[in-house]
Amino acid sequence: MAIKVHGHPNSPPSRRVLLALSEKGLDYEFVPVDMSTGQHKKEPFISINPFGQVPGFEDGDLQLFESRAITRYIAYAYADKGTPLFDQDPKKVAIISVWLEVEALKFDVPGSKLSYEILIKPLLGMTTDEGAVEQAQGQLASVLDVYEARLSKSKYLGGDSFTLVDLHHVPIVNNMMKTKVKALFDARPHVSAWASDILARPAWAKVLAELA
């Protein structure tokens, strides 16, 4: 049975999963979920994700939700395909795991907030909360200071090669490059080079082309 991703084209978590599949060179079916009509809160979608959030994922009889759990599954289940996204060495796994946690708990919080306030709210006819933007920019700047130090010693956050750590950042970094927040990345040369690198991956270009 084919891999299916139930998601929304503009959803960073949905795009995160599609990028993992693209890096692995796997075929899949993208099933659009119409969130404007609340399709994500109804059957059959909530039978995949009872929390009613995209994406949902199917691989044969396996059903998963939570984008980072899905990408880990893809990395492990299809380890012999496409781009290696994880490692087998225990110490390297430990380092990758640390930075996976950093992305989820430190970077994504202000990054997703900024993406929502600056990009999503205007599309929904809502007013951007400039106070929230300023606060989130300060939080993100502190995270990027840590990234600048890390990337001065390592080409990628998880080590010398592209891994799930970097992949998880791509959708939000891509969004940030369309906003004034880009200046925070540009002000840090190693972060700027890293962002340019991960956004230039052919697998990401393929995802964007397929969603266009």
Phi, psi and chi 1 to 4 in degrees:
 res  aa     phi    psi   chi1   chi2   chi3   chi4
   1 MET       -  146.9  -66.1  175.8   67.1      -
   2 ALA   -75.7  155.0      -      -      -      -
   3 ILE   -74.4  134.6  -66.3  172.8      -      -
   4 LYS  -123.8  136.6  -66.8 -176.4  179.5 -179.4
   5 VAL  -118.8  117.2  179.6      -      -      -
   6 HIS   -96.1  114.6  -57.3 -100.5      -      -
   7 GLY  -162.7 -171.0      -      -      -      -
   8 HIS  -118.0  136.8 -170.3  -80.6      -      -
   9 PRO   -55.3  -31.9  -23.2   33.0      -      -
  10 ASN   -96.3    1.0  -66.7  -31.2      -      -
  11 SER   -78.9  119.1  154.6      -      -      -
  12 PRO   -55.8  -42.9  -30.6   39.5      -      -
  13 PRO   -62.0  -38.7  -27.5   38.4      -      -
  14 SER   -63.3  -43.8  -62.4      -      -      -
  15 ARG   -65.3  -32.8  -69.9  179.5  165.0 -161.8
  16 ARG   -59.5  -44.9 -169.6  175.7  -70.1  129.7
  17 VAL   -67.9  -43.2  171.4      -      -      -
  18 LEU   -62.2  -36.5  -63.5  179.1      -      -
  19 LEU   -66.3  -40.3  178.3   54.1      -      -
  20 ALA   -61.1  -43.0      -      -      -      -
  21 LEU   -64.9  -38.7  -68.2  167.9      -      -
  22 SER   -66.5  -42.2 -176.5      -      -      -
  23 GLU   -61.8  -30.3  -73.9  -74.7   -4.5      -
  24 LYS   -87.0   -6.8  -72.6  -64.4 -177.2 -178.1
  25 GLY    67.8   31.1      -      -      -      -
  26 LEU   -94.5  144.0  -61.3  170.6      -      -
  27 ASP   -81.4  145.1  -67.6  -31.1      -      -
  28 TYR  -155.7  163.8   59.6   87.1      -      -
  29 GLU  -110.2  125.0  177.9 -175.2   -7.2      -
  30 PHE   -93.9  121.3 -178.1   66.7      -      -
  31 VAL  -107.7  105.2 -177.2      -      -      -
  32 PRO   -64.2  136.6  -19.2   32.0      -      -
  33 VAL  -109.6  120.0  176.9      -      -      -
  34 ASP   -81.8   95.9 -171.8  -10.2      -      -
  35 MET   -74.6  -21.1  -61.7  174.4   70.2      -
  36 SER   -67.9  -23.8   67.1      -      -      -
  37 THR  -103.8    7.0   61.4      -      -      -
  38 GLY    74.6   22.6      -      -      -      -
  39 GLN   -59.8  -28.2 -162.7  174.3   26.2      -
  40 HIS   -74.6  -10.4   56.0  -53.9      -      -
  41 LYS  -105.1    6.2  -59.7  -66.5 -174.7 -178.2
  42 LYS  -124.1  166.2  -54.1  171.0 -174.2  174.6
  43 GLU   -69.0  146.2  -69.0  -70.4   -0.2      -
  44 PRO   -88.5   -4.1   32.2  -35.8      -      -
  45 PHE   -62.7  -42.3 -176.6   78.3      -      -
  46 ILE   -69.4   -9.0   59.4  169.7      -      -
  47 SER   -75.4  -19.1   65.9      -      -      -
  48 ILE   -91.7  -48.9  -59.5  173.1      -      -
  49 ASN  -125.5  101.1 -174.3   -9.9      -      -
  50 PRO   -64.3  -14.1   23.0  -33.9      -      -
  51 PHE   -85.7   -6.0  -68.0   99.8      -      -
  52 GLY    67.0   39.6      -      -      -      -
  53 GLN  -128.7  140.4  -63.7  173.0  -50.8      -
  54 VAL   -81.9  149.5  -65.0      -      -      -
  55 PRO   -95.7  166.5   36.0  -37.3      -      -
  56 GLY  -115.0  154.1      -      -      -      -
  57 PHE  -138.8  137.8  177.6   86.3      -      -
  58 GLU  -132.1  133.4  -63.5  179.9  -86.0      -
  59 ASP  -135.0   95.4 -171.9    1.0      -      -
  60 GLY    66.5 -124.8      -      -      -      -
  61 ASP   -91.0    3.0   59.9   -1.3      -      -
  62 LEU   -89.7  129.1  176.9   67.9      -      -
  63 GLN  -119.8  131.9  -66.0 -174.8  -25.9      -
  64 LEU  -134.7  158.0  -63.0  172.9      -      -
  65 PHE  -139.8  175.9   56.7   94.7      -      -
  66 GLU    74.1  109.1  -65.3  -63.9  -16.9      -
  67 SER   -58.0  -38.7   64.8      -      -      -
  68 ARG   -71.7  -31.6  -66.5  171.9 -177.2   81.4
  69 ALA   -68.5  -37.9      -      -      -      -
  70 ILE   -66.0  -44.0  -63.2  168.6      -      -
  71 THR   -65.7  -34.5   60.9      -      -      -
  72 ARG   -64.6  -42.0  -75.7 -173.5 -170.2 -127.5
  73 TYR   -59.6  -46.9  164.0   74.4      -      -
  74 ILE   -59.5  -43.8  -66.7  166.7      -      -
  75 ALA   -61.5  -41.0      -      -      -      -
  76 TYR   -78.6  -49.1  -77.4  119.1      -      -
  77 ALA   -66.4  -30.0      -      -      -      -
  78 TYR  -120.4   41.3  -61.5   96.4      -      -
  79 ALA   -58.8  -28.7      -      -      -      -
  80 ASP   -87.8    2.2   60.6  -24.4      -      -
  81 LYS  -107.3  146.3  -54.8  -74.9 -173.3 -178.2
  82 GLY    50.7 -139.2      -      -      -      -
  83 THR   -76.1  126.6  -54.6      -      -      -
  84 PRO   -65.8  125.0  -17.1   31.0      -      -
  85 LEU  -110.9   -3.9  -65.4  173.8      -      -
  86 PHE  -137.3 -163.6 -142.7   68.8      -      -
  87 ASP  -145.6  164.9 -152.6  -71.6      -      -
  88 GLN  -105.1  -21.9  -60.8  -60.4  -42.0      -
  89 ASP   -70.3  125.3  178.8   85.3      -      -
  90 PRO   -55.6  -40.6  -25.8   35.1      -      -
  91 LYS   -68.8  -39.5  -69.6 -175.4  177.7  179.6
  92 LYS   -68.0  -37.7  -68.8 -178.3  178.5  178.5
  93 VAL   -60.6  -41.4  167.5      -      -      -
  94 ALA   -62.8  -44.2      -      -      -      -
  95 ILE   -65.2  -45.1  -67.9  170.3      -      -
  96 ILE   -58.9  -42.1  -69.5  170.9      -      -
  97 SER   -63.4  -38.6  -63.3      -      -      -
  98 VAL   -59.0  -48.0  166.0      -      -      -
  99 TRP   -76.0  -23.3  -70.5   97.1      -      -
 100 LEU   -63.7  -40.5  -76.1  169.9      -      -
 101 GLU   -66.5  -40.3  -68.4  -68.4  -49.8      -
 102 VAL   -60.5  -45.1  170.4      -      -      -
 103 GLU   -58.8  -47.7 -177.3  -82.7  -31.2      -
 104 ALA   -70.7  -38.5      -      -      -      -
 105 LEU   -99.8  -25.1  -60.1  176.0      -      -
 106 LYS  -110.0  -48.3  -56.6  -66.3 -173.6 -176.5
 107 PHE   -79.4  -46.0  175.1   87.1      -      -
 108 ASP   -67.9  -29.5 -168.8   63.3      -      -
 109 VAL   -60.9  -58.1  174.6      -      -      -
 110 PRO   -71.6  -33.5   24.8  -33.5      -      -
 111 GLY   -62.5  -46.1      -      -      -      -
 112 SER   -67.8  -36.4  -71.4      -      -      -
 113 LYS   -62.1  -45.1 -178.1   66.4  174.4  176.4
 114 LEU   -65.7  -41.2  -71.9  164.3      -      -
 115 SER   -60.3  -43.1 -176.0      -      -      -
 116 TYR   -67.8  -47.9  175.7   69.4      -      -
 117 GLU   -67.1  -42.7  -72.0  -70.8  -15.0      -
 118 ILE   -87.9  -37.4  -60.0  173.3      -      -
 119 LEU  -103.2  -43.5  -65.2  174.9      -      -
 120 ILE   -81.7  -46.5  -55.6  -57.5      -      -
 121 LYS   -54.2  -46.5  -90.0 -169.3  169.2 -177.4
 122 PRO   -60.5  -34.2  -27.2   37.2      -      -
 123 LEU   -66.4  -27.5  -66.6  176.3      -      -
 124 LEU   -93.5    4.2  -60.1  175.5      -      -
 125 GLY    76.8   19.5      -      -      -      -
 126 MET  -102.5  160.4  -59.2  166.4   66.6      -
 127 THR   -92.6  131.6  -57.6      -      -      -
 128 THR   -66.6  133.7  -63.9      -      -      -
 129 ASP   -86.8   99.9 -177.8  -19.3      -      -
 130 GLU   -64.9  -30.1  -67.2  -61.9  -19.4      -
 131 GLY   -64.8  -42.1      -      -      -      -
 132 ALA   -66.3  -36.9      -      -      -      -
 133 VAL   -63.3  -46.4  168.4      -      -      -
 134 GLU   -61.3  -43.2 -175.3  175.8   -7.4      -
 135 GLN   -64.3  -45.1 -178.9 -179.7   27.4      -
 136 ALA   -66.4  -35.4      -      -      -      -
 137 GLN   -63.5  -39.0  -78.9 -166.0  111.4      -
 138 GLY   -64.2  -41.1      -      -      -      -
 139 GLN   -65.2  -43.6  -67.0  170.9  -19.7      -
 140 LEU   -65.8  -39.1 -177.6   60.8      -      -
 141 ALA   -58.6  -41.3      -      -      -      -
 142 SER   -64.2  -39.9  -64.7      -      -      -
 143 VAL   -65.1  -43.8  174.1      -      -      -
 144 LEU   -68.0  -25.6  -66.4 -178.0      -      -
 145 ASP   -63.6  -41.0  -75.8  -19.3      -      -
 146 VAL   -66.7  -40.8  175.0      -      -      -
 147 TYR   -63.2  -39.8  -80.0   22.8      -      -
 148 GLU   -60.2  -42.5 -179.5   68.5   10.2      -
 149 ALA   -65.8  -43.5      -      -      -      -
 150 ARG   -63.1  -45.7  168.8   64.4  176.0  165.1
 151 LEU   -76.1   -9.4  -67.7  165.9      -      -
 152 SER   -76.0  -15.5   69.9      -      -      -
 153 LYS  -113.4  -15.2  -55.8  170.6 -174.3  173.9
 154 SER  -143.3  137.0  175.9      -      -      -
 155 LYS   -62.5  -38.6 -176.7  175.8 -179.2 -179.5
 156 TYR  -123.5  165.7  -63.5   97.5      -      -
 157 LEU   -65.7  -35.4  -72.6  172.3      -      -
 158 GLY   -90.7   -3.1      -      -      -      -
 159 GLY   151.6 -151.8      -      -      -      -
 160 ASP   -88.4   -3.9  -67.9  -31.6      -      -
 161 SER  -128.7  158.6   60.2      -      -      -
 162 PHE   -65.8  128.0 -179.5   86.9      -      -
 163 THR  -134.2 -174.6   65.7      -      -      -
 164 LEU   -54.4  -31.5  -81.1 -178.2      -      -
 165 VAL   -56.4  -53.2  178.1      -      -      -
 166 ASP   -67.7  -42.4  -49.0  -72.1      -      -
 167 LEU   -55.5  -43.3 -176.8  149.2      -      -
 168 HIS   -61.5  -26.3  -74.9 -179.5      -      -
 169 HIS   -78.9  -25.5  -74.9   80.2      -      -
 170 VAL   -54.2  -50.0  169.8      -      -      -
 171 PRO   -61.0  -41.6  -26.4   37.4      -      -
 172 ILE   -72.7  -41.4  -68.5  -64.8      -      -
 173 VAL   -59.5  -41.3  171.6      -      -      -
 174 ASN   -58.4  -42.9 -177.9   75.0      -      -
 175 ASN   -65.5  -41.1  -76.5   -5.6      -      -
 176 MET   -63.7  -30.6  -66.6  -60.3   93.2      -
 177 MET   -67.0  -14.0  -66.8  -60.0  105.2      -
 178 LYS   -93.5    2.4  -56.2  172.7 -174.9  176.1
 179 THR  -127.5  177.8   74.1      -      -      -
 180 LYS   -65.7  -16.2   61.7 -177.2  179.5 -178.8
 181 VAL   -66.7  -18.2 -177.4      -      -      -
 182 LYS   -52.8  -30.9 -178.1  177.2 -176.7  -68.4
 183 ALA   -61.3  -31.4      -      -      -      -
 184 LEU   -65.9  -35.5  -64.4  179.8      -      -
 185 PHE   -74.9  -44.4  -69.1   78.7      -      -
 186 ASP   -62.5  -28.5  -67.1  -16.1      -      -
 187 ALA   -74.7   -9.3      -      -      -      -
 188 ARG  -122.6  102.0  -63.7  160.2  175.8   82.5
 189 PRO   -56.5  -40.8   14.8  -28.1      -      -
 190 HIS   -71.2  -38.1  -66.8   98.5      -      -
 191 VAL   -65.2  -41.7  169.3      -      -      -
 192 SER   -62.1  -44.1  179.0      -      -      -
 193 ALA   -65.0  -41.3      -      -      -      -
 194 TRP   -63.1  -44.7  165.1   78.1      -      -
 195 ALA   -62.0  -43.6      -      -      -      -
 196 SER   -61.8  -40.0  -63.8      -      -      -
 197 ASP   -62.9  -52.5 -176.5  -56.5      -      -
 198 ILE   -70.8  -27.2   64.0  175.0      -      -
 199 LEU   -79.8  -14.5  -66.9  179.1      -      -
 200 ALA   -92.4    3.7      -      -      -      -
 201 ARG   -67.2  134.8  -64.8 -172.6   68.0   79.5
 202 PRO   -56.5  -34.2  -27.3   35.8      -      -
 203 ALA   -63.2  -36.1      -      -      -      -
 204 TRP   -71.2  -40.8  179.9 -123.3      -      -
 205 ALA   -59.8  -37.6      -      -      -      -
 206 LYS   -65.7  -42.9 -177.2  171.8 -178.1  -75.4
 207 VAL   -62.1  -48.2  168.8      -      -      -
 208 LEU   -61.9  -38.2  -66.8  178.1      -      -
 209 ALA   -66.5  -38.9      -      -      -      -
 210 GLU   -71.2  -27.0  -71.6  173.9   -9.6      -
 211 LEU   -90.8  -11.2  -67.4  176.1      -      -
 212 ALA   -66.5      -      -      -      -      -
